[in-house]
């Protein structure tokens, strides 16, 4: 029996980098895996890599309706969520003194608001 068999894992931002690597390990260890991300082409490519009947749901973590709908779909397709990895995040590579209020809001909406409401809505 694999370590994560009969567990459902959700990884936000699971379509690349650390999120994708995590999804791969979880799937190889028997978890039912759902990944989320904003770019459908990247999600489609990630699902090909993950295999193991993983699912991908296009989600914008800055939009509460998008978060809610993604969890509704995950619950319908995979059941109860056992593992939640909140990996979605962005960075705007600019020196501190050049960050605008718009830049701050954009980063905060993904990295803070997205995490907060992803936990709440699960």
C-alpha distances in whole Angstrom, upper triangle without the diagonal:
4,7,8,7,10,12,15,17,21,22,26,28,25,27,28,28,25,24,23,21,19,18,17,15,14,13,12,9,8,11,14,17,21,23,27,30,34,34,33,33,31,28,28,28,25,23,24,22,19,18,15,18,19,22,25,28,31,32,35,34,38,38,37,37,35,32,32,32,29,27,29,27,24,24,25,22,19,20,20,20,17,18,22,23,26,27,30,33,37,39,43,44,47,49,49,53,53,50,51,51,49,47,46,45,43,41,41,40,37,36,37,37,34,32,34,34,30,29,32,31,27
4,6,5,9,10,13,14,18,19,23,24,21,23,24,24,22,20,19,18,16,15,14,11,10,10,8,5,5,8,12,14,18,20,24,27,30,31,30,30,28,25,26,25,22,20,21,19,16,16,13,16,16,19,22,25,28,29,32,31,34,35,34,34,32,30,30,30,27,25,27,25,22,22,24,21,18,19,19,18,15,15,19,19,23,24,27,30,33,35,39,40,44,46,46,49,49,46,48,47,46,43,42,42,40,37,37,37,33,32,33,34,31,29,31,31,27,27,29,29,25
4,6,9,9,12,12,16,17,21,23,20,23,23,23,20,19,19,17,14,14,14,11,9,10,9,6,7,8,12,14,17,19,23,26,30,30,30,30,28,25,26,26,22,21,22,20,17,18,15,17,17,20,22,25,28,28,30,29,33,33,32,33,31,28,29,29,26,24,26,25,21,21,23,21,18,18,17,16,13,13,16,17,21,22,25,28,31,34,37,38,42,43,43,47,47,44,46,45,44,41,40,40,38,35,35,34,31,30,31,32,29,26,28,29,25,24,27,27,23
4,6,5,8,9,13,14,18,20,17,20,21,21,19,17,17,16,13,12,12,10,7,8,9,5,5,5,8,10,14,16,19,23,26,27,27,28,25,22,23,23,20,18,20,19,15,16,13,14,14,16,19,21,24,25,27,26,29,30,29,29,27,24,25,25,22,20,22,21,17,18,20,17,14,15,14,12,10,10,13,14,18,19,22,25,29,31,35,37,40,42,42,45,45,42,43,42,41,39,38,37,35,33,32,32,28,27,28,29,26,24,25,25,22,21,24,23,19
4,5,8,10,14,16,20,22,19,22,23,24,21,19,19,18,15,14,14,12,9,9,10,7,4,5,8,11,14,17,21,24,28,28,27,28,26,23,24,24,21,19,20,19,16,15,12,13,13,16,19,21,25,25,28,27,31,31,30,30,28,25,26,25,22,20,22,20,17,17,18,16,13,13,13,13,11,12,15,17,21,22,24,28,31,34,38,39,43,45,45,48,48,45,46,45,43,41,40,39,37,35,35,34,31,30,31,31,28,26,28,27,24,23,25,24,21
4,7,10,13,16,20,22,20,22,24,25,23,20,20,20,17,15,16,15,11,11,13,10,7,6,7,11,13,17,20,24,27,28,27,28,26,23,24,25,22,19,21,21,17,16,13,13,13,15,18,20,24,24,27,26,30,30,28,28,26,24,23,23,20,18,19,18,15,14,15,13,10,10,10,11,9,11,15,17,20,22,24,28,31,35,38,40,43,45,45,49,48,45,46,44,43,41,40,39,37,35,34,33,30,30,30,30,27,25,26,26,22,21,23,22,18
4,6,10,13,16,19,17,20,22,22,20,17,18,18,14,13,14,13,9,10,12,10,8,5,6,9,11,14,17,21,24,26,25,26,24,21,22,23,20,18,21,20,16,16,13,13,12,14,17,18,21,22,24,23,27,27,25,25,23,21,21,21,18,15,17,16,13,12,15,13,9,9,8,8,6,7,11,13,17,19,21,24,28,31,35,37,40,42,41,45,44,41,42,41,39,37,36,35,33,31,31,29,27,26,26,26,23,21,23,22,19,18,20,19,15
4,7,10,13,16,14,17,19,20,18,15,15,16,13,11,13,13,9,10,13,11,9,6,5,6,8,11,14,17,21,22,22,23,21,18,19,21,17,16,19,18,14,15,12,12,10,11,13,14,18,18,21,20,23,23,22,22,20,17,17,17,14,12,14,13,9,9,12,10,7,7,7,5,5,6,9,11,14,16,18,22,25,28,32,34,37,39,39,42,42,38,39,38,36,34,33,32,30,28,28,26,23,23,24,24,20,19,20,19,16,15,18,16,12
4,7,10,13,11,14,16,17,15,11,12,13,10,8,11,11,7,9,12,11,10,6,6,5,6,8,11,15,18,20,20,21,19,16,18,19,15,14,17,16,13,14,13,12,10,11,12,13,16,16,18,17,21,21,20,21,18,16,16,17,13,12,14,14,10,11,14,12,9,10,9,6,6,4,6,8,11,12,15,18,22,25,28,30,34,36,35,39,38,35,36,35,33,31,30,29,27,25,25,23,20,20,21,21,18,16,18,17,14,13,16,15,12
4,7,10,8,12,14,15,13,10,11,13,10,8,12,13,10,11,14,14,13,10,9,6,5,6,8,11,15,17,17,19,16,13,16,17,14,13,17,16,13,15,14,13,10,10,10,10,13,12,14,13,17,17,17,17,15,12,13,14,10,9,12,12,8,11,13,12,10,11,10,7,8,6,5,6,8,10,11,15,19,22,25,28,31,33,33,36,35,32,32,31,29,28,27,25,23,22,21,20,17,17,18,18,14,13,15,14,11,11,14,13,10
4,6,5,9,11,12,10,6,8,10,8,7,11,12,10,11,15,15,15,12,11,8,6,5,6,9,13,15,15,17,14,12,15,15,12,12,16,15,12,15,15,15,11,11,10,10,12,11,13,12,16,17,17,18,15,12,15,15,12,11,15,14,11,14,17,15,13,15,14,11,11,8,6,5,6,6,8,12,15,19,22,24,27,30,29,33,32,29,30,29,27,25,24,23,21,19,19,18,14,14,16,16,13,12,15,14,11,12,15,14,12
4,5,8,10,12,11,7,9,12,11,10,13,15,14,15,18,19,19,15,14,11,8,6,5,6,10,12,13,16,13,11,15,15,13,13,17,16,14,17,18,17,13,12,10,9,10,8,10,8,12,13,14,15,12,10,13,14,10,11,15,14,12,15,17,16,15,17,16,13,14,11,8,6,5,5,5,9,12,16,19,21,24,27,27,30,29,26,26,25,23,21,21,20,17,16,16,14,11,11,13,13,10,9,12,12,9,11,14,13,12
4,6,7,9,9,6,8,11,10,10,13,15,15,16,18,20,20,17,16,13,10,7,5,5,8,10,12,13,10,9,13,13,11,13,16,15,14,17,18,18,14,13,10,10,10,9,10,9,12,14,16,17,14,12,16,16,13,14,18,16,15,18,20,19,18,20,20,16,17,14,11,9,7,5,4,7,10,13,16,19,22,25,25,28,27,24,25,24,22,20,20,19,16,14,16,14,11,11,14,14,11,11,15,15,12,14,17,16,15
4,6,8,8,4,5,8,8,6,9,12,11,12,15,16,17,14,13,10,8,5,6,7,10,11,12,13,10,8,11,11,8,10,13,11,10,13,15,15,11,11,9,10,11,11,13,12,16,17,18,19,16,14,17,17,13,15,18,16,14,17,19,17,16,19,18,15,16,13,11,9,9,7,7,11,13,16,20,21,25,28,28,31,30,27,28,28,26,23,23,23,20,18,19,18,14,15,17,18,14,14,17,17,14,16,19,18,16
4,7,9,6,5,9,10,9,10,13,14,14,16,18,19,17,15,12,10,7,7,6,9,8,9,9,6,5,8,8,5,8,11,10,10,13,15,15,12,11,8,10,10,11,13,14,17,18,20,20,17,16,19,18,15,17,20,17,16,20,21,19,18,21,21,18,20,17,15,13,12,10,9,12,13,17,19,21,24,27,28,31,30,27,28,28,26,23,24,23,20,19,21,19,16,16,19,20,16,17,20,20,17,19,22,21,19
4,7,6,5,8,10,10,11,13,14,15,17,19,20,18,18,14,13,10,10,9,11,10,12,11,8,8,11,9,7,11,12,10,11,15,17,18,14,14,12,14,13,14,15,16,18,20,22,23,20,19,22,22,18,20,23,21,19,23,24,22,21,24,24,21,21,18,16,13,13,10,10,11,12,15,17,19,22,25,26,29,28,26,27,28,25,23,23,23,20,18,20,20,16,16,20,21,17,18,21,21,19,21,24,23,22
4,5,5,6,9,10,11,13,14,16,17,19,20,19,19,16,15,12,13,12,14,14,16,15,11,12,15,13,10,14,15,12,13,17,19,20,17,17,15,17,17,17,18,17,20,22,24,26,22,21,24,24,21,22,25,24,22,25,27,25,23,26,25,22,22,18,17,13,13,10,10,11,12,14,17,17,21,24,25,28,27,25,27,28,26,23,23,24,20,18,20,20,17,16,19,21,18,18,22,22,20,21,25,24,23
4,6,5,6,9,10,11,12,14,15,17,19,17,18,15,15,12,13,13,16,16,18,18,14,14,17,15,12,15,17,14,13,17,18,20,17,17,16,17,18,18,18,17,20,23,24,25,22,20,24,24,20,21,25,23,21,24,26,24,22,24,23,20,19,16,14,10,11,8,10,11,13,15,18,19,22,24,25,29,28,26,28,28,27,24,23,24,21,18,20,20,16,15,18,20,17,16,20,21,18,19,23,23,21
4,5,5,6,9,10,11,12,14,15,17,15,15,11,11,8,9,10,13,14,15,16,12,11,14,13,10,12,15,13,11,15,16,17,13,14,12,14,14,14,15,15,18,20,21,22,19,17,20,20,17,17,21,20,17,20,22,20,19,21,20,17,17,13,11,8,9,6,8,10,13,15,19,20,24,26,27,30,29,26,28,28,26,23,23,23,20,18,19,19,15,14,17,18,15,14,18,18,15,17,20,20,18
4,5,5,6,9,10,10,12,14,15,14,14,11,11,8,10,11,14,14,14,14,10,10,12,10,7,9,11,9,8,12,13,15,11,12,11,14,15,15,17,17,20,22,23,24,20,19,22,21,18,19,22,20,17,21,22,20,18,21,21,18,18,15,14,11,12,10,11,13,15,18,21,22,26,28,29,33,31,29,31,31,29,26,26,26,23,21,22,22,18,18,21,22,18,18,21,21,18,20,23,22,20
4,5,5,6,9,10,11,13,15,14,15,12,13,11,14,14,17,17,18,17,14,13,15,13,10,12,13,10,9,13,14,16,13,15,15,17,18,19,20,20,23,25,26,27,24,22,25,25,21,21,24,23,20,23,25,22,20,23,22,19,18,15,15,12,13,11,13,15,17,19,23,23,27,29,30,34,33,31,33,33,31,28,28,28,25,23,24,24,20,20,22,24,21,19,23,24,20,21,25,24,22
4,5,5,6,9,10,11,13,11,13,10,11,10,13,14,18,18,19,19,16,14,16,15,12,13,15,12,10,13,14,15,13,14,14,16,18,18,20,19,22,24,24,25,22,20,23,23,19,19,22,21,18,20,22,20,18,20,19,16,15,11,11,9,11,10,12,15,18,20,24,25,28,30,31,34,33,31,33,33,31,28,28,28,25,23,24,23,20,18,21,22,19,17,21,21,18,18,22,22,19
4,6,5,6,8,10,11,9,10,7,8,7,11,13,16,17,17,17,14,12,14,13,9,9,12,10,7,10,10,12,9,11,11,14,16,16,19,18,22,23,23,24,21,19,21,21,17,17,20,18,15,18,19,17,15,17,17,14,14,11,11,9,12,11,13,16,19,22,25,26,30,32,33,36,35,33,34,34,32,29,29,29,26,24,25,24,20,20,22,23,19,18,21,21,17,18,22,21,18
4,6,5,6,9,10,10,11,9,11,10,14,15,19,18,18,18,15,13,14,13,9,10,11,8,5,8,9,12,10,12,13,16,18,19,22,22,25,26,27,27,24,22,24,24,20,20,23,21,18,20,22,19,17,20,20,17,17,14,15,13,15,14,16,19,21,24,27,28,32,34,35,38,37,35,37,37,35,32,32,32,29,27,28,27,23,23,25,26,23,22,25,25,21,22,25,24,22
4,6,5,6,9,9,11,10,13,13,16,18,22,22,22,21,18,17,18,16,13,13,14,11,9,11,11,14,12,15,16,19,21,22,24,23,27,28,28,29,26,24,26,26,22,22,24,22,19,21,23,20,18,20,20,17,15,13,14,13,16,15,17,20,23,25,29,29,33,35,36,39,39,36,38,38,36,33,33,33,30,28,29,28,25,24,26,27,24,22,25,26,22,22,26,25,22
4,5,5,7,5,8,7,10,11,15,17,21,22,21,22,19,17,18,17,14,13,15,13,9,11,10,12,10,13,14,17,20,20,23,22,25,27,26,27,24,22,23,23,19,19,21,20,16,18,20,17,14,16,16,13,12,10,11,11,14,14,17,20,23,26,29,31,34,36,36,40,39,37,38,38,36,34,33,32,30,28,28,27,24,23,25,26,22,20,23,23,20,20,23,22,19
4,5,5,5,6,6,10,11,15,17,21,21,20,20,18,15,16,15,12,11,12,10,7,8,6,9,8,11,13,16,19,20,23,23,27,27,27,27,24,22,24,23,19,19,21,19,15,17,19,16,13,16,16,14,14,12,14,14,17,16,19,22,25,28,31,32,36,38,39,42,41,39,40,40,38,35,35,34,31,30,30,29,26,25,27,28,24,23,25,25,21,22,25,24,20
4,5,7,10,10,13,15,18,21,24,24,23,23,20,18,18,17,14,13,14,11,8,9,8,11,11,14,16,20,23,24,27,26,30,31,31,31,28,26,27,27,23,23,25,22,19,21,22,19,17,19,19,18,16,15,17,16,20,19,21,24,27,30,33,34,38,40,40,44,43,41,42,42,40,38,37,37,34,32,33,32,28,28,30,31,27,26,29,28,25,25,28,27,24
4,6,9,10,14,16,19,22,26,26,25,25,23,21,21,20,17,16,17,15,12,12,10,13,13,16,18,21,24,25,27,27,30,31,31,31,29,26,27,27,23,22,24,23,19,20,22,19,16,18,18,16,14,13,16,16,19,19,22,25,28,31,34,35,39,41,41,45,44,42,43,43,41,39,38,37,35,33,33,32,29,28,30,31,27,25,28,28,24,24,27,26,23
4,7,9,13,15,19,22,25,26,25,25,23,20,20,20,17,15,17,15,12,11,8,10,11,14,17,20,23,24,27,26,30,31,30,30,27,25,26,25,22,20,22,20,17,18,19,16,13,15,15,14,13,13,15,16,20,20,23,26,29,32,36,37,40,43,43,46,46,43,44,44,42,39,39,38,36,34,34,33,29,29,30,31,27,25,28,27,24,23,26,25,21
4,6,9,12,16,19,23,23,22,23,21,18,19,19,16,14,16,15,11,11,9,10,9,12,14,17,20,21,24,23,27,27,26,26,24,21,22,22,18,17,19,17,13,14,16,13,10,12,12,11,10,9,12,13,16,17,20,23,26,30,33,35,38,40,40,44,43,40,41,40,39,36,36,35,32,31,31,29,26,26,27,27,24,22,24,24,20,20,22,21,18
4,7,10,14,17,21,21,20,21,19,16,17,18,15,12,15,15,11,10,8,7,6,8,11,14,17,18,21,21,25,25,24,24,21,19,19,19,15,14,16,14,10,11,13,10,7,9,10,9,10,10,12,13,16,17,19,23,26,29,33,35,38,40,40,44,43,40,41,40,37,36,35,34,31,30,30,28,25,25,26,26,23,21,23,22,19,19,21,19,16
4,7,10,13,17,18,17,18,16,13,14,15,12,10,13,12,9,9,8,8,5,6,9,11,14,15,18,18,22,22,22,21,19,17,18,17,13,13,15,13,9,12,13,11,8,11,12,10,10,9,10,11,13,14,16,19,22,26,29,31,34,37,37,40,39,36,37,36,34,32,32,30,28,26,27,25,22,22,23,23,20,19,21,20,16,17,20,18,15
4,7,10,14,15,14,16,14,10,12,14,11,9,13,13,10,11,11,9,6,5,6,7,11,11,15,15,18,18,18,18,15,13,14,13,10,10,12,10,7,10,12,9,8,11,12,10,11,10,10,10,12,13,13,17,20,24,27,29,32,35,35,38,37,34,34,33,31,29,29,27,25,24,24,22,19,20,21,21,17,16,19,17,14,15,18,15,13
4,7,10,12,11,13,11,8,10,12,9,8,12,12,10,12,13,11,8,6,5,6,9,9,12,12,16,17,17,17,14,12,14,14,10,11,14,12,10,13,15,13,12,14,15,12,14,12,10,10,10,10,10,14,17,20,23,25,29,32,32,35,33,30,31,30,28,26,26,25,22,21,21,19,16,17,19,19,15,15,18,16,13,15,18,16,14
4,7,9,9,12,10,7,11,12,10,11,14,15,13,15,16,15,11,9,6,5,6,6,8,9,13,13,14,14,11,9,12,11,8,10,13,11,10,14,15,14,14,16,16,14,16,14,11,11,10,10,8,12,14,18,21,23,27,29,29,32,31,28,28,27,24,23,23,21,19,18,19,16,13,15,17,16,12,13,16,14,11,14,16,14,13
4,6,7,10,8,7,10,12,10,12,15,15,15,17,19,17,14,11,8,7,5,5,7,8,11,12,14,14,11,11,14,13,10,13,16,14,14,17,19,17,18,20,20,17,19,17,14,13,11,10,7,10,12,15,18,20,24,27,27,30,28,25,25,24,22,20,21,19,16,16,17,15,11,13,16,15,12,13,16,15,13,16,18,16,16
4,6,9,8,8,11,13,12,14,17,18,17,19,22,20,17,14,10,9,5,5,6,8,10,11,14,14,10,11,15,14,12,15,17,16,16,19,20,20,20,22,23,21,23,21,18,16,14,13,10,11,12,15,17,20,23,26,26,29,26,23,23,23,20,18,19,18,14,15,16,14,11,14,17,16,12,15,18,16,14,18,20,18,18
4,6,5,6,9,10,11,12,15,16,16,18,21,19,17,14,10,10,7,9,9,12,14,15,17,17,14,15,18,16,14,18,19,18,18,22,22,21,22,24,25,23,25,23,20,18,17,15,12,13,14,17,18,20,23,27,28,30,28,25,25,25,22,20,22,21,17,17,19,17,15,17,20,19,16,18,21,20,18,21,23,21,21
4,5,5,6,9,10,10,13,14,15,16,19,17,15,12,9,8,6,9,11,14,16,16,19,18,14,16,18,16,14,17,19,16,17,20,20,19,20,23,24,22,25,23,21,19,19,17,15,17,17,20,22,24,27,31,32,34,31,29,29,29,25,24,26,24,20,21,23,20,18,20,23,22,19,21,23,22,19,23,24,22,22
4,5,5,6,9,10,11,13,14,16,19,18,15,14,11,11,10,13,15,17,20,20,22,21,18,19,22,20,17,20,22,19,19,23,23,21,22,25,27,25,27,25,23,21,21,18,16,18,18,21,22,24,27,31,32,35,32,30,30,30,27,25,27,26,22,23,25,23,20,22,25,25,21,23,26,25,22,26,28,25,25
4,5,5,6,9,10,11,12,14,17,17,14,13,10,11,10,12,14,16,18,19,22,21,18,18,21,20,17,20,22,19,19,22,23,21,21,24,25,23,25,22,20,18,18,15,13,15,16,18,20,22,25,29,30,33,30,28,29,29,26,24,25,25,21,21,23,21,18,20,23,23,19,21,24,23,21,24,26,24,23
4,5,5,6,9,10,10,12,15,14,11,9,6,8,7,10,13,15,18,18,20,19,16,16,19,17,14,16,18,16,15,19,19,17,17,21,22,20,21,19,18,16,16,14,13,15,17,20,22,24,27,31,32,34,32,30,30,30,27,25,26,25,22,21,23,21,18,20,22,22,18,19,23,21,18,21,24,21,20
4,5,5,7,9,10,11,14,12,11,9,7,10,10,13,16,18,21,21,23,22,18,19,21,19,16,19,20,17,16,20,20,17,18,22,23,22,23,22,20,19,20,18,17,19,20,23,25,27,30,34,35,38,35,33,34,33,30,29,30,29,25,25,27,25,22,23,26,26,22,23,26,25,22,25,27,24,23
4,5,5,7,9,10,14,14,12,12,10,13,13,16,18,20,23,24,25,25,21,21,24,22,19,21,23,20,19,23,23,20,20,24,25,23,25,22,21,20,20,18,17,19,20,23,25,26,30,33,34,37,35,33,34,34,31,29,30,29,26,25,27,26,22,24,27,27,23,24,28,27,23,26,29,27,25
4,5,5,6,9,12,12,9,10,8,11,12,15,17,18,21,22,24,24,20,20,22,21,17,19,21,18,17,21,21,18,18,21,22,20,21,19,18,16,17,15,15,17,18,21,24,25,29,32,33,36,34,32,33,33,30,28,29,28,25,24,26,24,21,22,25,25,21,21,25,24,21,23,26,24,22
4,5,5,6,9,8,6,7,7,10,12,15,18,19,23,23,24,23,20,19,21,19,16,18,19,16,15,18,19,15,15,19,20,19,20,18,18,17,18,17,17,20,21,24,27,29,32,35,36,39,37,35,36,36,33,31,32,31,27,26,28,26,23,24,26,26,22,23,26,25,21,23,26,24,22
4,6,6,9,10,9,10,10,14,15,18,21,23,26,26,28,27,23,23,25,23,20,22,23,20,18,22,22,18,18,22,24,22,23,21,21,20,21,20,20,22,24,27,29,30,34,37,38,41,39,37,38,38,35,33,34,33,30,29,31,29,26,27,30,30,26,26,29,28,25,27,30,28,25
4,6,9,11,10,12,12,15,17,19,22,23,26,27,28,28,24,24,26,24,21,22,24,21,19,23,23,20,19,23,24,22,22,20,20,19,20,18,19,21,23,25,28,29,32,35,37,40,38,36,37,38,35,33,33,33,30,28,30,29,25,26,29,29,25,25,29,28,25,27,29,28,25
4,6,8,7,9,10,14,16,18,21,22,25,26,27,27,23,22,24,23,19,20,22,19,17,20,20,17,16,19,20,18,19,17,17,16,18,17,18,21,23,25,28,30,33,36,37,40,39,36,38,38,35,33,33,33,29,28,29,28,24,25,27,28,24,24,27,26,22,24,27,25,23
4,5,6,9,11,15,17,20,23,24,27,28,28,28,24,23,25,23,20,20,22,19,17,19,19,16,15,19,20,19,20,18,19,19,21,20,21,24,26,29,32,33,37,40,41,44,42,40,41,41,38,36,36,35,32,31,32,31,27,28,30,30,26,26,29,28,24,26,29,26,24
4,5,9,12,16,19,21,24,25,29,29,29,28,25,24,25,23,20,20,21,18,16,18,18,14,13,16,18,17,17,17,18,18,21,21,22,25,28,31,34,35,39,42,42,46,44,42,43,42,40,38,38,37,34,33,34,32,28,29,31,31,27,26,29,28,24,25,28,26,23
4,6,10,13,16,19,22,23,27,27,27,25,22,21,22,20,17,17,18,15,13,15,15,11,10,14,16,16,17,17,18,18,21,21,21,25,28,31,34,36,39,42,43,46,44,41,42,42,39,37,37,36,33,32,33,31,28,28,30,30,26,26,28,27,23,24,26,24,21
4,7,10,13,16,19,20,23,23,23,23,19,18,19,18,14,15,16,13,11,13,14,10,10,13,15,14,15,14,15,15,17,17,18,21,24,27,30,32,36,39,39,42,41,38,38,38,35,33,34,32,29,28,29,27,24,25,26,26,22,22,25,23,19,21,23,21,18
4,7,10,12,16,17,21,20,20,19,16,15,16,14,11,12,13,10,8,12,12,9,9,13,14,13,15,15,15,15,16,16,16,20,23,26,29,31,34,37,38,41,39,36,36,36,33,31,32,30,27,26,27,25,22,23,25,24,20,20,23,21,18,19,21,19,16
4,7,9,13,14,18,17,18,17,13,13,15,13,9,12,13,10,9,13,13,11,12,15,16,15,17,16,14,14,15,14,14,17,19,23,25,28,31,34,35,37,36,33,33,32,29,28,28,27,24,23,24,22,19,20,22,21,18,18,21,19,16,18,20,18,16
4,6,10,12,15,14,14,13,10,10,12,9,6,9,11,8,8,12,12,11,12,15,16,15,17,16,14,15,14,14,13,16,18,22,25,27,30,33,34,36,34,31,31,30,27,26,26,24,21,21,22,19,17,19,20,19,15,17,19,17,14,17,18,15,14
4,7,10,12,12,13,12,8,10,12,10,8,11,13,11,12,15,16,15,16,18,19,18,20,19,16,16,15,14,12,15,16,20,22,25,28,31,31,34,31,28,28,27,24,23,24,22,19,19,20,17,15,17,19,18,14,16,18,16,14,17,19,16,16
4,6,9,8,10,9,6,6,9,8,6,10,12,11,12,15,16,16,17,18,19,17,19,18,15,14,13,13,10,13,14,18,20,23,26,29,29,31,29,26,26,24,21,21,21,19,16,16,17,14,11,14,16,14,11,13,15,13,11,14,15,13,13
4,5,6,8,9,6,7,10,10,9,12,14,14,15,18,19,19,20,21,21,19,21,20,16,15,13,13,9,11,12,16,17,21,23,26,26,28,26,23,22,21,18,17,17,15,12,13,13,10,9,12,13,11,8,11,13,11,10,14,15,13,14
4,5,7,9,7,6,10,11,10,11,14,15,15,17,19,20,20,21,20,17,19,17,14,13,10,11,8,9,11,15,17,20,22,25,24,27,25,22,21,19,17,16,16,13,11,11,11,8,6,9,10,8,5,8,10,8,7,11,12,11,12
4,6,9,8,8,11,13,13,14,17,18,18,20,22,23,23,24,23,21,23,21,17,16,13,13,10,11,12,14,16,20,21,24,23,25,23,19,18,16,14,14,13,10,9,10,9,5,6,9,9,7,5,9,10,9,9,13,13,13,15
4,6,5,6,9,10,11,13,14,16,17,19,20,21,22,23,22,20,23,22,18,18,15,16,13,14,15,18,20,23,25,27,26,28,26,23,21,19,17,17,17,13,12,14,13,9,9,13,12,9,8,11,12,9,10,13,13,11,14
4,5,5,6,9,10,11,12,14,15,17,18,20,21,21,20,18,21,20,17,18,15,17,14,16,18,21,22,26,28,30,28,30,29,25,24,21,19,20,19,16,15,16,14,11,11,14,13,9,8,11,10,7,8,11,10,8,11
4,5,5,6,9,10,10,12,14,15,17,18,20,20,19,18,22,21,18,19,17,19,16,18,20,23,25,29,30,33,32,34,32,28,27,24,22,23,22,19,18,19,18,14,14,17,16,13,12,14,14,10,11,14,12,10,12
4,5,5,6,9,10,11,12,14,15,17,18,18,19,17,20,19,17,17,15,16,14,16,18,21,23,26,29,31,30,33,31,27,26,24,22,22,21,18,17,18,17,14,13,16,16,13,11,13,14,11,10,13,13,10,12
4,6,5,6,9,10,11,12,14,16,16,16,16,14,17,16,13,14,12,14,12,14,17,20,23,26,28,31,30,32,31,27,27,24,22,22,21,18,17,17,16,13,12,14,14,11,8,10,11,8,6,10,10,7,8
4,5,5,6,9,10,11,12,14,15,15,14,14,17,17,14,16,15,17,16,18,21,24,26,30,32,34,33,36,34,31,30,27,25,25,24,21,20,21,19,16,15,17,17,14,12,13,13,9,8,11,9,6,8
4,5,5,6,9,10,11,12,14,14,15,14,18,18,16,17,16,18,17,19,22,25,28,31,33,36,35,37,36,32,31,29,27,27,26,23,22,22,21,18,17,19,19,16,14,16,16,12,11,14,13,9,10
4,5,5,6,9,10,11,12,13,13,12,15,15,13,14,14,15,14,17,20,23,26,29,32,34,34,36,35,31,31,29,26,26,26,23,21,21,21,18,16,18,18,16,13,14,15,12,10,13,13,10,9
4,5,5,6,8,10,10,10,10,9,13,13,11,13,13,15,15,18,21,25,28,31,33,36,35,38,36,33,33,31,28,28,27,24,23,23,22,19,17,18,18,16,13,14,14,11,9,11,11,7,6
4,6,5,6,9,10,10,10,11,15,16,14,17,17,19,19,22,25,28,31,34,37,39,38,41,39,36,35,33,31,31,30,27,25,26,25,22,20,22,22,19,17,17,17,14,12,14,13,9,9
4,5,5,6,8,9,11,11,15,16,15,17,17,19,18,22,24,28,31,34,37,39,39,41,40,36,36,34,32,31,31,28,26,26,26,23,21,23,23,21,18,19,19,16,14,16,16,12,11
4,5,5,6,7,8,8,12,12,12,14,15,17,17,20,24,27,30,33,36,39,38,41,39,36,36,34,32,31,31,28,26,26,25,23,20,22,22,20,17,17,18,16,13,14,15,12,10
4,6,5,4,6,7,11,13,13,16,17,19,20,23,26,30,33,36,39,41,40,43,42,39,38,36,34,34,33,30,29,28,27,25,23,24,24,22,19,19,19,17,14,14,15,12,9
4,6,6,9,11,14,16,16,19,20,22,22,26,29,32,35,38,41,44,43,46,44,41,41,39,36,36,35,33,31,31,30,27,25,27,27,25,22,22,22,20,17,18,18,15,13
4,6,10,11,14,15,16,18,20,21,21,25,28,32,35,37,40,43,43,46,44,41,41,39,37,36,36,33,31,31,30,28,25,27,27,26,22,22,23,21,18,19,20,17,14
4,7,8,10,12,13,16,18,20,20,24,27,31,34,37,40,42,42,45,44,41,41,39,37,36,35,33,31,30,30,27,25,26,26,25,22,21,22,20,17,18,19,16,13
4,6,9,12,13,16,18,21,22,25,29,32,36,38,41,44,43,46,45,41,42,40,38,37,36,34,32,31,30,28,26,26,26,25,22,21,22,20,17,17,17,15,12
4,6,9,11,14,16,19,21,24,28,31,35,37,40,42,41,44,43,40,40,38,37,36,34,32,31,30,28,26,24,25,24,23,20,19,19,18,15,14,15,13,9
4,6,7,11,13,16,17,21,24,28,31,34,36,39,38,41,40,37,37,35,34,33,31,29,28,27,25,24,21,21,21,20,18,16,17,15,12,11,13,12,8
4,7,10,13,16,18,21,25,28,32,34,37,39,38,41,41,37,38,37,35,34,32,31,29,28,26,25,23,22,22,22,19,17,18,17,14,12,15,14,10
4,7,10,12,15,18,22,25,29,31,34,35,35,38,38,34,35,34,33,31,29,28,27,25,24,23,20,19,19,20,17,14,16,16,12,11,14,14,11
4,6,9,12,15,18,22,25,27,30,32,31,35,34,31,32,30,29,27,26,24,23,21,20,19,16,15,16,16,13,11,12,13,9,8,12,12,9
4,6,9,12,15,18,22,24,27,29,28,32,31,28,29,28,27,25,23,23,21,19,18,17,14,13,14,15,12,10,12,13,10,10,13,14,11
4,6,9,12,15,19,21,24,26,25,28,28,25,26,24,23,21,20,19,17,15,14,14,11,9,10,12,9,6,10,11,8,8,12,12,11
4,6,10,13,16,18,21,23,23,27,26,23,24,24,22,20,19,18,16,14,14,14,10,9,11,13,10,8,12,13,11,12,15,16,15
4,7,11,14,17,19,22,22,25,24,21,22,21,19,17,16,16,13,11,12,11,7,7,10,11,8,8,12,12,10,13,15,15,15
4,7,10,13,16,18,18,21,20,17,18,18,16,14,13,13,10,8,9,9,6,5,9,11,8,9,12,14,12,15,17,18,18
4,7,10,12,15,15,18,17,14,15,16,14,11,11,11,9,6,9,10,7,7,10,12,11,12,15,16,16,18,20,21,21
4,6,9,11,12,15,14,11,13,14,13,9,10,12,9,6,10,11,9,9,12,14,14,15,18,19,19,21,23,24,25
4,6,9,10,13,10,8,11,12,11,7,9,11,9,7,11,13,12,12,15,16,16,18,20,22,22,24,26,27,28
4,7,9,12,10,9,12,15,14,10,12,14,13,11,14,16,15,14,17,20,20,21,23,25,25,27,29,30,31
4,6,8,6,7,10,13,13,9,11,14,13,12,15,17,17,16,19,21,21,23,25,27,27,29,31,32,33
4,6,6,7,11,14,15,11,12,16,16,14,16,19,19,18,20,23,23,24,26,28,29,30,32,34,35
4,5,6,9,11,13,11,10,14,15,13,14,18,18,17,18,21,22,23,24,26,27,29,30,32,33
4,6,8,11,13,12,12,15,16,15,17,20,21,20,21,23,25,26,27,29,30,32,33,35,36
4,6,10,11,9,10,14,14,14,16,19,19,19,21,22,24,25,27,28,29,31,33,34,36
4,7,8,6,7,10,11,10,12,15,16,16,17,19,20,22,23,25,26,28,29,30,32
4,5,5,6,9,10,11,12,14,16,16,17,18,20,22,23,24,26,28,29,30,32
4,5,5,6,9,10,10,12,14,15,15,16,18,20,20,22,24,26,26,27,29
4,5,5,6,9,10,10,13,14,15,15,16,19,20,20,22,25,25,26,28
4,5,5,6,9,10,11,12,14,14,16,18,19,20,21,24,25,25,27
4,5,5,6,8,10,10,11,12,14,16,17,18,20,22,23,24,26
4,6,5,6,9,10,10,10,12,14,15,16,18,20,20,21,23
4,6,5,7,9,10,10,11,14,15,15,17,19,20,21,22
4,6,5,6,8,9,10,12,14,15,16,18,19,20,22
4,5,5,5,6,8,10,11,12,14,16,17,18,20
4,6,6,5,6,9,10,10,12,14,15,16,18
4,6,6,5,7,10,10,10,13,15,15,16
4,6,6,6,9,11,11,13,15,16,17
4,5,5,6,9,10,11,12,14,16
4,5,5,6,8,10,11,12,14
4,6,6,6,9,10,10,12
4,6,5,6,9,10,11
4,6,5,6,9,10
4,5,5,6,8
4,6,5,6
4,6,6
4,6
4
